[in-house]
């Protein structure tokens, strides 16, 4: 989009914003898809939705549940820490080359999106909004030529999507704090759709993502209620571990004094393990767990599984190991990457392509999922060996995957693809003994007969 075209669109949208905000009948001509006021999701309490337990569920209260905090922080960190880069497709359509700083403005913004955040912190913040609220927002700040120079992340609770009469989509951002006000001081009342980076989760209406914590409010509310009940038992001694009894008849004064002394010395976490000194024939009888107590413990464990299901996280990832074994944890971890993490990274890739028209220039961003797919040492070394022996990975490429410097100065050595002596291409006359057959193993380069191209394309390497 050219500068003059953008300038004209900006003037038109600014006029619409003035008409909307200044006219007394602006509500009749516009409609707000407002995630902070939508009664279906948030109820009568600002930014919150009530649960049957009586606990209002919002971002802060939801994160008070340890299971929710574990799921949100783990997914957000796992996506944010993945190496991400901007790539250009090669003319053959199969390979790619990674762009460096100075090749494109987006390279710098992926590393440093704004002066106060690095790339990981920025992606982590947007991911938290996307995971909990279904929407991650960042205002795109552009220079005079219309080129993005900064991304300003905004909490989704302070962003509302407005629908104009002609179908135009605009965002109303309510800045919070002096810093956000300063960063957004030059932005219009309603921010144009093209100037907002909106990472949208699964959506019912196609415009805004559905809030996961609102949809799972009862599971989160029950988890919080159980935690508060357990904490109340511990703090107030509501669930005694035993009783004091005696065959003697106690006076009111003796009974009250024993009660107060016991309460002062043995109630509360800070008094755990103190020695009890009994008098007047008092005896301590410990109590065992009742069936109700055991059901309460089991229900708390079940709530961990419920929260994990809501966020599509394997239970063992948040410490629920009742059904985990040494044989299936590896498979569950792989499913977590395939079913959960890759879904979020795909949303980022498609959104950047859509917002900045990357595909028009044969560009795309990509995340390196291998950062969270690394196995143990033996598994990694076996994978490298298989890749080298199969002829699609060189020894130097394997060394670099392990963080080692490549070996140099050895002709046809660590930079050459290896091929077993008893293998040759289908239909070829080569014996596969290492002779120069136009790009085979002996040539020190990638085979030209197509034997390894399928592996190369799958692994994202050049053929």
C-alpha positions in Angstrom: 0.0 0.0 0.0 1.5 3.3 -1.1 2.0 6.3 1.2 -0.5 8.5 -0.5 -3.1 5.8 -0.5 -2.5 5.1 3.2 -2.6 8.9 3.9 -6.0 9.1 2.2 -7.4 6.1 4.1 -6.0 7.5 7.4 -7.8 10.8 6.8 -11.0 9.0 6.0 -10.8 6.8 9.0 -10.0 9.8 11.2 -13.1 11.5 10.0 -15.2 8.5 10.7 -13.7 8.3 14.2 -14.6 11.9 14.8 -18.1 11.4 13.6 -18.5 8.3 15.7 -17.2 9.9 18.9 -18.6 13.3 18.4 -22.1 12.6 17.1 -24.9 11.9 19.6 -26.3 9.0 17.5 -23.0 7.3 17.0 -24.3 4.1 18.7 -27.0 3.9 16.1 -24.5 3.9 13.2 -21.8 1.6 14.6 -21.7 -1.6 16.5 -19.0 -2.7 19.0 -17.7 -6.2 19.3 -16.3 -5.2 22.6 -14.5 -8.0 24.5 -14.6 -5.9 27.7 -18.4 -5.3 27.7 -19.8 -8.4 26.1 -22.3 -9.7 28.6 -22.3 -13.2 27.2 -18.6 -13.6 28.0 -18.0 -11.3 30.9 -21.3 -10.7 32.7 -22.0 -7.6 34.7 -18.5 -7.3 36.2 -15.9 -5.5 34.2 -13.4 -7.9 32.6 -14.8 -10.8 34.7 -17.3 -13.6 34.3 -19.0 -15.1 37.4 -18.9 -18.8 38.2 -21.3 -20.9 40.1 -18.8 -21.0 43.0 -19.3 -17.3 43.4 -15.7 -16.6 42.3 -15.4 -14.0 39.5 -13.0 -15.3 36.8 -10.7 -12.9 35.1 -7.0 -12.9 34.1 -5.8 -12.3 37.6 -8.0 -14.7 39.5 -7.5 -17.4 36.8 -3.8 -17.2 37.2 -4.2 -17.7 41.0 -5.0 -21.3 40.2 -1.7 -23.1 40.0 -2.8 -25.4 37.2 -3.9 -22.5 35.0 -0.7 -20.6 35.7 1.3 -23.7 34.8 -0.5 -24.2 31.5 -0.4 -20.5 30.5 3.2 -19.8 31.4 4.4 -23.1 29.8 2.7 -22.6 26.5 3.6 -18.9 26.3 7.2 -19.6 27.2 7.5 -22.6 24.8 6.2 -20.5 21.8 8.1 -17.4 22.8 11.5 -19.1 23.2 11.4 -20.8 19.8 13.9 -19.3 17.3 12.0 -17.3 14.7 13.3 -15.9 11.4 12.3 -14.3 8.2 13.0 -16.4 5.1 12.9 -16.0 1.3 11.8 -18.8 -0.9 14.2 -19.8 -3.6 13.3 -19.9 -7.3 13.0 -23.7 -7.3 10.2 -23.4 -4.7 11.9 -26.1 -2.5 14.7 -24.3 -0.7 14.9 -21.1 1.4 17.4 -18.6 2.6 17.3 -16.8 5.9 17.4 -13.0 5.7 19.7 -10.9 7.9 19.4 -7.6 9.6 19.3 -4.9 6.9 17.7 -7.2 4.3 14.2 -6.4 5.5 12.6 -4.3 8.3 10.8 -7.2 9.8 14.1 -9.0 10.7 14.9 -6.3 13.3 11.3 -6.2 14.6 11.3 -9.9 15.2 14.4 -9.5 17.4 13.5 -6.2 19.0 9.9 -5.2 18.5 10.1 -2.1 20.7 12.6 -0.3 22.9 11.5 -2.0 26.2 11.0 -5.7 25.1 13.0 -8.3 23.3 11.4 -10.7 20.9 10.8 -13.4 23.5 9.2 -11.0 26.0 7.0 -9.6 23.3 5.8 -12.9 22.0 5.2 -14.2 25.5 3.0 -11.3 26.4 0.9 -11.7 23.2 0.7 -15.4 23.8 -0.7 -14.9 27.3 -3.5 -12.8 25.9 -4.1 -15.4 23.1 -4.2 -18.3 25.5 -6.4 -16.8 28.1 -8.6 -14.3 26.3 -8.3 -15.8 22.8 -6.8 -12.5 21.4 -3.3 -11.1 21.4 -3.0 -7.4 20.3 -0.1 -5.2 19.3 -0.5 -1.7 17.8 1.7 -1.3 14.7 3.6 2.0 14.8 4.7 3.2 11.3 7.1 5.9 10.1 6.2 8.6 7.5 6.7 6.1 4.7 4.2 3.7 6.2 6.9 1.1 7.2 6.4 -0.5 10.6 9.0 0.6 13.1 7.6 -0.7 16.4 5.0 -3.1 17.9 3.2 -1.9 21.1 1.6 -4.9 22.9 -1.8 -4.2 24.6 -3.6 -6.3 27.1 -6.7 -7.7 25.4 -8.9 -6.5 28.2 -8.3 -3.0 27.0 -9.0 -3.6 23.3 -12.5 -3.5 21.7 -13.2 -4.3 18.0 -15.7 -1.9 16.4 -17.7 -2.6 13.3 -18.4 0.5 11.1 -21.6 0.7 9.0 -19.8 -0.1 5.8 -18.2 -3.2 7.3 -14.9 -1.6 8.2 -13.2 -3.0 11.3 -11.5 -0.7 13.7 -9.9 -1.2 17.2 -10.6 1.0 20.2 -7.6 0.9 22.6 -7.8 2.2 26.1 -4.2 3.0 27.2 -3.3 2.2 30.8 -0.5 4.0 32.5 1.7 6.9 31.3 4.0 4.7 29.2 1.2 3.3 27.0 -0.3 6.8 26.7 3.0 8.1 25.5 3.5 5.3 23.0 0.0 5.7 21.6 -0.4 9.5 21.8 -0.3 9.8 18.0 -2.8 7.1 17.3 -6.4 7.9 16.4 -9.5 7.2 18.6 -10.2 4.2 16.5 -7.1 2.4 15.1 -7.4 1.1 11.6 -7.6 -2.7 11.1 -4.3 -2.7 9.1 -2.5 -1.0 12.0 -3.2 -3.7 14.5 -1.4 -7.0 14.8 -4.2 -9.3 16.1 -3.3 -12.9 16.9 -6.7 -14.5 17.0 -7.5 -17.8 18.8 -10.3 -20.1 17.8 -13.3 -17.9 17.1 -17.1 -18.3 17.0 -17.8 -15.2 14.9 -14.6 -14.9 12.9 -13.8 -11.4 14.3 -12.6 -12.0 17.9 -11.2 -15.1 19.6 -13.2 -16.9 22.2 -12.0 -16.4 25.8 -10.7 -19.7 27.1 -10.9 -18.7 30.7 -14.5 -17.5 30.3 -15.5 -20.8 28.6 -13.8 -22.9 31.2 -14.9 -20.6 34.1 -16.6 -23.4 36.1 -13.6 -25.7 36.0 -11.3 -22.8 37.0 -13.8 -21.6 39.7 -14.0 -25.1 41.2 -10.2 -25.4 41.2 -9.9 -22.1 43.0 -12.7 -23.0 45.5 -11.0 -26.3 46.4 -7.7 -24.5 46.9 -9.3 -22.0 49.2 -11.1 -24.7 51.1 -7.9 -26.6 51.6 -6.1 -23.5 52.7 -8.8 -22.6 55.1 -8.6 -26.0 56.7 -4.9 -25.7 57.1 -5.0 -22.1 58.4 -7.9 -22.4 60.8 -7.5 -26.0 61.9 -11.0 -26.9 60.6 -10.0 -30.4 59.8 -8.5 -31.7 63.1 -5.8 -34.4 62.9 -6.9 -35.8 66.3 -8.9 -35.2 69.5 -8.1 -34.5 73.1 -10.0 -36.6 75.6 -10.0 -37.4 79.3 -12.1 -39.5 81.7 -12.1 -36.7 84.2 -14.7 -34.1 84.4 -13.3 -30.7 83.5 -14.4 -27.4 84.9 -15.3 -24.7 82.4 -12.2 -22.8 83.3 -9.9 -25.8 82.8 -11.6 -26.7 79.5 -11.4 -23.1 78.2 -7.7 -22.8 79.3 -6.8 -26.1 77.6 -8.6 -25.0 74.5 -6.9 -21.7 74.2 -3.5 -23.2 75.0 -3.9 -25.8 72.3 -5.1 -23.3 69.8 -2.1 -21.0 70.5 0.5 -23.7 70.4 -0.7 -26.1 67.6 -3.0 -24.2 65.2 -1.6 -22.9 61.9 1.3 -23.8 59.7 3.9 -22.0 61.8 3.2 -24.4 64.8 3.4 -27.6 62.9 5.6 -30.2 64.7 5.6 -28.6 68.1 5.6 -30.8 71.2 2.2 -31.1 73.0 2.3 -30.9 76.8 -0.9 -32.4 78.2 -2.4 -32.1 81.7 -5.5 -33.1 83.6 -5.4 -36.6 82.2 -5.8 -35.4 78.6 -5.0 -37.9 75.9 -4.3 -37.3 72.2 -6.0 -39.6 69.7 -5.0 -39.1 66.1 -7.7 -39.3 63.4 -7.3 -41.0 60.1 -8.6 -39.7 56.8 -12.3 -40.3 56.2 -13.8 -41.3 52.8 -14.9 -37.7 52.4 -11.3 -36.5 52.8 -10.1 -39.0 50.2 -12.8 -38.0 47.8 -11.7 -34.3 48.2 -8.1 -35.2 47.4 -9.2 -37.2 44.4 -11.4 -34.4 43.1 -8.5 -31.9 43.4 -6.4 -34.3 41.2 -9.3 -34.5 38.7 -9.5 -30.7 38.5 -5.8 -30.7 37.4 -6.8 -33.0 34.5 -9.8 -30.7 33.7 -7.6 -27.6 33.5 -5.0 -29.5 31.4 -7.8 -30.6 29.0 -9.1 -27.0 28.7 -5.7 -25.8 27.6 -4.8 -28.9 25.6 -1.8 -29.7 27.7 -0.7 -33.3 28.6 -1.4 -33.7 32.4 2.2 -34.7 33.1 3.4 -31.3 31.9 1.7 -29.7 35.0 2.8 -32.4 37.4 -0.2 -34.8 37.2 1.6 -38.1 36.8 -1.1 -40.6 37.8 -1.4 -42.0 34.2 2.1 -41.2 33.0 4.7 -43.9 32.4 8.2 -43.9 31.1 6.9 -45.3 27.8 4.2 -42.8 27.0 5.7 -39.5 28.4 7.9 -39.1 25.3 4.9 -39.7 23.0 2.8 -37.2 25.0 5.5 -34.6 24.7 5.5 -35.1 20.9 1.7 -34.7 20.8 2.0 -31.5 22.9 4.2 -30.0 20.2 2.1 -31.3 17.3 -1.3 -30.5 18.7 -0.7 -27.4 20.8 2.5 -25.5 20.1 2.4 -25.9 16.3 -1.2 -24.5 16.3 -0.1 -21.3 17.9 3.0 -20.9 15.7 0.9 -21.4 12.6 -1.4 -18.6 13.8 1.6 -16.3 14.0 3.0 -17.3 10.6 -0.3 -16.8 8.8 -1.0 -13.5 10.6 2.3 -12.0 9.6 1.9 -13.1 6.1 -1.6 -11.6 5.9 -0.8 -8.4 7.7 2.4 -7.5 5.9 1.8 -9.3 2.5 4.9 -11.3 2.9 3.9 -13.9 0.3 3.9 -11.2 -2.4 7.7 -11.1 -2.1 8.1 -14.8 -1.5 8.8 -14.2 2.2 7.6 -16.0 5.2 8.4 -16.3 8.9 9.1 -19.7 10.5 9.7 -21.1 14.0 12.3 -23.7 14.7 10.4 -26.3 16.6 13.6 -28.4 17.2 14.3 -26.2 20.2 11.6 -28.1 22.2 11.9 -31.4 20.3 15.4 -32.3 21.4 15.6 -35.7 22.9 18.2 -37.1 25.3 21.8 -37.3 24.4 21.6 -40.9 23.1 18.5 -40.3 21.0 19.9 -37.1 19.5 23.2 -38.8 18.5 21.3 -41.8 17.0 19.2 -39.3 15.0 22.3 -37.6 13.7 23.9 -40.9 12.8 20.8 -42.0 10.9 20.7 -38.7 9.0 24.4 -38.9 8.1 24.1 -42.5 7.0 20.9 -41.9 5.1 22.7 -39.2 3.0 20.6 -36.1 3.9 22.7 -34.7 6.8 26.4 -33.9 6.8 28.7 -34.3 9.8 29.1 -30.5 10.1 25.4 -30.0 10.1 25.1 -32.5 12.9 27.9 -30.7 14.8 26.1 -27.4 14.4 22.8 -28.9 15.7 24.8 -29.8 18.9 26.2 -26.3 19.2 29.7 -27.3 18.0 31.8 -25.4 15.5 32.0 -27.0 12.1 35.2 -28.8 11.0 37.0 -27.1 8.2 40.0 -27.8 5.8 39.1 -31.4 5.1 38.3 -32.0 1.5 35.2 -34.2 0.9 35.0 -34.6 4.7 32.6 -33.1 7.2 30.8 -30.9 4.5 30.1 -33.9 2.2 27.0 -36.0 2.2 27.8 -39.6 3.1 26.5 -42.7 1.3 27.0 -46.3 2.1 29.1 -48.2 -0.4 26.3 -50.7 -1.2 23.8 -48.1 -2.2 23.0 -46.4 -5.5 20.2 -44.4 -7.1 17.2 -46.3 -8.5 17.9 -47.1 -12.2 21.5 -45.7 -12.2 24.5 -47.6 -13.4 26.6 -46.3 -10.5 27.9 -49.0 -8.1 27.8 -46.5 -5.3 31.4 -47.0 -4.5 32.2 -43.3 -4.3 33.0 -42.6 -7.9 32.0 -39.2 -9.3 28.6 -39.9 -10.8 27.4 -36.4 -11.2 26.7 -35.3 -7.7 26.9 -38.5 -5.6 28.6 -39.0 -2.3 32.0 -38.9 -3.8 31.4 -35.4 -5.3 31.3 -33.8 -1.9 28.0 -32.0 -2.8 24.3 -32.7 -2.7 23.3 -35.7 -5.0 21.7 -34.5 -8.3 19.7 -37.6 -8.9 17.0 -36.8 -6.4 17.8 -39.6 -3.9 17.9 -37.2 -1.0 15.6 -34.4 -2.1 12.6 -35.8 -0.3 14.6 -35.7 3.0 15.9 -32.2 2.3 12.5 -30.7 1.6 11.0 -32.3 4.7 13.8 -31.0 6.9 13.7 -27.5 5.3 17.2 -27.8 3.9 18.5 -26.9 0.5 18.5 -29.8 -2.0 
